[in-house]
Structures are given as C-alpha cells and as structure tokens.
Amino acid sequence: MADSRTESSETRRHVVKGMIGAAALAGFCAFAAPVDAGGKAEGKMDGAEFDLAAVDLAGVRHSTVKVGPVTVFYREAGVAGRPVLLLLHGFANSSHYFRHLMPLLASRFHLIAPDLPSFGFTKVDGENYRYTFAQLTETIQGFVDALRLRRFAMYVFDYGAPIGFNLAVADPGRITAIISQNGNAYEEGLGEGPWAPLRAYWKQPSVAIRDQIKERMSLDGVREAYFQGVPDVLRIEPEAYWLDAALLARPGMMDLQVDLKLDYKANLERYPLYQQYLRTHRPPLLALWGKNDSFFIPPGAEAFKRDVPDAAVRFLDTGHFALETNVEDIASAILEMPMRG
C-alpha cells in the first residue's frame, strides 16, 4: 500500500519506553520511562472492541531526520509495509498529542507523527527559516519525501489541517484517506470569539493585539484551552498542557508562534482550493469533532459533507483536544473506516 524509508545516515533512531515526563519539562530534552500496564481496560464504539491492556506502549519509537535546515523529530509505530497514516498535530501541542492513539492503531497502520517546526522537539538551524504555513508545508513535504512515503492517509488536527490539505492539493494521488479531528477547511467552522483578536490584527496590526495573543500562550492560557468544553477535566493528563507551555516558554518562541498565528489568514485564502480538492477527488473522509470546541465549531465538520457527500461525521462530547479524553472512541472509528488502495 505504501513505501516507507530505509535507514540513512541522516536518521537517528532510538526506542523510548513510556511518555515524556517531568524531565522533559525541566530540560526539553529528556524522557521519563515508567508506564503502569497493569489491569484490563476496554475501548468500544459501534461494536468494535479492543483490549487496552494488550497495547505495547514501548512500541512507539522516536527518531529524527534532517530536512534542509530542520531536524524533524518524529514518533513512529506499527510495521513498515502496512498502510501509512501521517499524523499532523496542531497548536500548541506536538506529536506528544498522539502518544495514546498510536499504539491503538499500530496493528493496522504504519504510523508517522512529526513535530512541526517551532513545536515539540523539532529543531531549526539558522535565522532564515520563515515561520509561515507555506514554509511548514514545504518542510513536511520534504519530510515525507525523506521517509519515502509514496502514499498515505492523514490525521489532521488544528494547524495540521491546512498543512495536510496543502499536501493533498499539491499531489492528490498520494492521499488514501483523511481523518479530520477538529481540522477546519471552511469559514463557517471558525468560532467567533477565539478568532476575534486575529481578525482585528489582520485589519489593523498592533502591539496590543500581539500581546493579547501571547497571553494565551502562558501555562494558564494553554490549560484553559485544554479544559474548554470538557465535561470532566480530571480526565486530562496535566503533563500534556505543562509540556506545551514549557516549550512555548523557550526564549523567542512566543514571538515565532504569534507570527505563525497571524499567518493563518493565508490558510483562509486557500480554503477554496481545499474544497475544490475535496469535491474533485472525494477521498474517504472521517470528520471526528469535539462538539464543544470554541475554536473550530461543529458547522466546520458538517461542511465536509457538502464536498464529500459520503463523508462520515461524528461528534464527541468534548473540546478541542479530543484525543485527551476520547482516544478509544477515535481509535475505533479510524479502525472501521475504509481506505483507498
């Protein structure tokens, strides 16, 4: 179904057991090991069941590959030769967002989850890199080429959506399916309140608005985004938003992130291209949406059916970061969906 990359001198591989923990928050470069695998837990949705106790979390591998001036950090699970699923994260998180999903899908897919430039553990050398969605797309295009991924399905979330759709528009034949989890491609999917500062800045740039946007990048701001719309916030692992906030706090990072947020206008201008791609090629499409998300609201999910009538649209009673609370539901839905050969 899809080709994967072979070993190269530019790729460093190592296996890390467990999840990124307190050491990463302190130094941005270390990993914590222990994960308690005791006890049996089951996930179920529409009749599909899987035993979470059988999942081997140590099967997620962590590597880097050089793409121009960028050293892209990525997570990998599953076996090469199986259908490839490229996982593209959003703001303000990283491939860490997929830490629980990847083991659940490893029996069916070869999973690849990169950290986008300016996120997670991906590093950019030099000062000439442009932090725009066009540049991030170029880097991820180079990344999939470096790994020799000829054809792949995509899981796109938040910022990952425009990057993924840019890849699809550039080469439609490579895309076997799309899972959009709160990954927007329609104007009606933009929540009014959260987007007001950006729309105001696009009309008249100001230092005050930049500072307002930066306030959302504090620990309190990131935590609020994780909690928004979640019925039971005790289900959210605190290391998720702590890691995001810690990485955002690195020197100069908030200014880079503000620049990238302000560039989101370029994605809105490309929405008609994304919609034309969907209408023309009609890829298998599954929209999984945290229905309480105030950033990307439910009409954005429903709009996919306008261009892909056979699209499956499912709403979950959660917020923007749906994988933090509903990973079993999402995994079940993905395992049930068809893919193109």
N, C-alpha and C positions, 0 to 999 in steps of 0.2 A: 504493500500500500504506500509506503513512504520510505525514503532512504534517510539514514542518519549518518553523522560524521564519523570518520575514523579518527584514531589518535593522531595528534600533530604536536610539533614541538612548541606550539603556542598555547596548548591547552594543558592546564594543571588540574589534576583530579584528586580528590580525597573524600573519604567517607566520614560523615559526621553523624554520630548517634545522638538522637534527641533534638531538642529545639533550641533556638537562640535564646539565651537567658541573661542573667544579671551581668555576666562578664562582658557580653556584647554591649549592654547599656553603658558600662563603665569605660570600655576601651574601643568600641566599634569594630573589634577585630577578633574576638574570642568566642567560643561556643561552649555551652553547658551540655552535659551528657545525659543525665538520668531521665528516663521516662518510665513511669509505672505502667506496665502492661497487664497487670492482674485484673481479674474479673471479666465477665462477659457483658458486652453491650451490643444491641442490635439496632440497625437502621432499617426503616421500611417506608416505602412510598408507592402507592398504586400497585401493591402486591409484590414489589421487588424487595428482597431481603439480603442483608449481608452481615457477617459477624465481625464486629469491630475488634474483638479480641484476637482475631486471626491476622490482623494487619501488622506488617513488619515496618515500623517507623524507621528503622535503621536502613531500609531500602532506598530512602531518599539520599541522593548523592549530591555533592556540592563542588562546583568546578568554576573555572574562568576560561575565557577565550578572548584573544586580542582582536579588536575591530578598529583599525585606524588608531586614533589616539585614545581609544576607550578600551579598558579592560572590563569586559562584561562578566559579572558574577551571575551564575545561574544554578538552579536546582533541577535535578533530573531523577525520574523514577520510571519503572517499567523496563521493558526489554526492547532493544533496537530491533527493527523489523516489524513491529506492531504499528498500527495507525498512530501517527504523531498528533499530539494535542499540544499546541502552543498556548501557554497561559500568560496573559498580559495584565499586570496589576494596574492600580490607579493611584491617586493621591490620598493620603500621604504615605502609603504603605510601600511594600516591596514584594518580592517573591515569597517572603515570610507569610503573606496572606494565604498562600496555597498549601501551607505545611500539613494541614489535616486532610485536605482534599486529595492530594497526590497519592498517598498510599491506598485510598479507597478506589482509585481508578487505575492503579498500576496493572491490574490483571487484564485490562483491555487495551490500554494505550501505552505508548512511549511518550512520557510527559516531559516537557521542557518549559521552565519558568525563569526567564531572565529578570534581573533588576534593571529597570530603565536608567539611563544616565541621569545623575543627580538624585537617585534613590538607592536605598539599601547599601550594598557593598560594591556596586559598580564604581570604578574609578576613571576619571577623565584627566589625561595629561595635558599640560599646557593651558594657555588662556584664550585660545582662538575658537574653542568649541562654542557653537551658538545653541543656546537653550531654547529651542523652538520645537514645535511638534513636527515640523518638516525635518529638522536635524535628527530628532529622536527616531523618526521613522526610518531615515537613512541608516542610522546605526543598527536598528533592529533588522532591517533588510540585510545589512552586512552580516549580522549575527546568524540569521537563518541560512544564509549562503555559506558562512564559515562552517556550520554544522552539517551542511549538505542535506538540508531538509527540502526535498523536492515538492512534496505535497503534504498538507497538514490541515487539521481542524484548528479553530481558535476559540479560546475562552477569553472574552474581552470584558473588562470591568473599568468603569470610570475613564481615566486617561488612556487606558489600554484600548478603548473602543476606537477613537479616531486613528490611533496608530495601526490597529488591526485592519480597519476599513481602508486606510491608505495602502496597506499591503495588498488587500483584495482588489482595489481599483487598479493598481499597477499591474497585477498578474492574476486575473480571476481564476485561471486554470489550476492554481496551486491550492485553492481553498476547497476542502472537502465538507466542511460544516462550520457553523458559527453558533457558539453559546454566548449570549449577551446577558451578563448579570449586572443590571443597572449600568449598562453601557449604552449611551444615548447616541442617536443619529437623527433626531427630529427636534425642531424648535419647540413643539408642544411638550417635549419631555423635560424642559428646563424649569425648575421651580422658581417662582418669582422672587421670594425673599433672599435666598442664598446668592442669587445671581445679580442682585441689585447693585452691589459695590462694583462689580466688574463692568456691568453695563454703563454705570456712571463714569468709570475711568475711561472706557472706550470713547465716550462722548467728550470728556474733558479731563485729561490726566492731571493728577495732583499728588503731592506728597502725603496729604492727609488720607487719601484713599489707599495708597500703598501701605501706610501704617495700619489702617483698619484691616487690610488683608493679612498683614503679618500677625496681628493679634490671634487669628485663627490657627496659627502655627505653633502657639505655645502648648505646653502639656495640657492645660485646661481646655484650650480650643480643640485640640486633637481628640481628647477624651470625650468632649461634648459631641463631636461628630460621630464617634463610635457609639455613643449612648442614644443618640437621637432616633426616635421611632422604635426602640427595642423594648418590648413588654417586660422583659426580665434582664436587667443589665448585669446581674450577678453571673450570667452565663458567659460574659465576655472576659477572656483572659487578659489581665492587666498588662502582661508583657507586650501585647500587640500594640497598644497605643503608647506605652512607655518607649518601646523601640522606635516607633515612628517619630515621637517627639525628640528623642535623643539624637537621632540622625539629622533632624531638621535644625537642631541647635548647633551643629558644627559651624565654624566661622564662615561667613559669607553665604551659607546655604539658603537662608530665608530670602535674600535678595534674588538669588537664582530662581527660587520657586515662585516668587512674585512675578518675575519676568515671564516664566512659563505659563502661569495662570493668565496673565494679560494677553498672551499669545493665543489663548483658547478661541478668540474671535476668529482666527484663521480656520478652525475646525467648523464653526458655524457656517462659514462661507463655502465649505466643502460638503456640507450636508446634502445638497442636491446631487453631488457626484456619488455619494454613498448610496443614496436612494435609487439612483439610476442603475448602479451596480446590482442592487438587490432585485429590482424589477426585471433586469435583463437576464441575470444568471440564476436567480431564485435558489440559493444554496439551502440545504437543510438548516433550519434556524430554530433555536430554542431560546426564548427570552424568559429568564428567571429573574424576578424583580422583588426586592424588598419593598412592599407596597407603602411603607411609612417613610420612605426616603424623601427628604425635602429638597435634595439637590437635583436628582433625576426622578421625576414623578411618573406615576403609572401611565399617563397618556403616551409617554415615550415608548413604553413596552407595547401597548396596543397598536401603535402606529406601524410596527413592523408588518402586521397582517395586511396593511394597505399595499405593500410592495411585494410581500411573500405570503400569499393567501394561505398556504399550508403551514405557516409558522406556528409553533406551539408556544403559547404564552401562559406562564404560571406565576401567580403572586404568592409571596410568602409574608407572614405576619412578623416583619422585622424591618430594620432600617437599611441604611446604605451599605454597610459592611456585612452582607447577608451570610457569608461563609463563617463568620464568627459565631453565629447562633444556629444556622440551618445547614451545616455541611452534609449531614446524612441525606436530607431531602434533595439537595442539589446533586450529590453524587448519584443517587438513584435515578433522577431524571436524566442525567447525562448518559448513564449506562443503558437506558432504554431507547435513546434517540438514534435514528438512522444516520449513517454517514455515506457519502458518495465514494464509489470505488475509484 
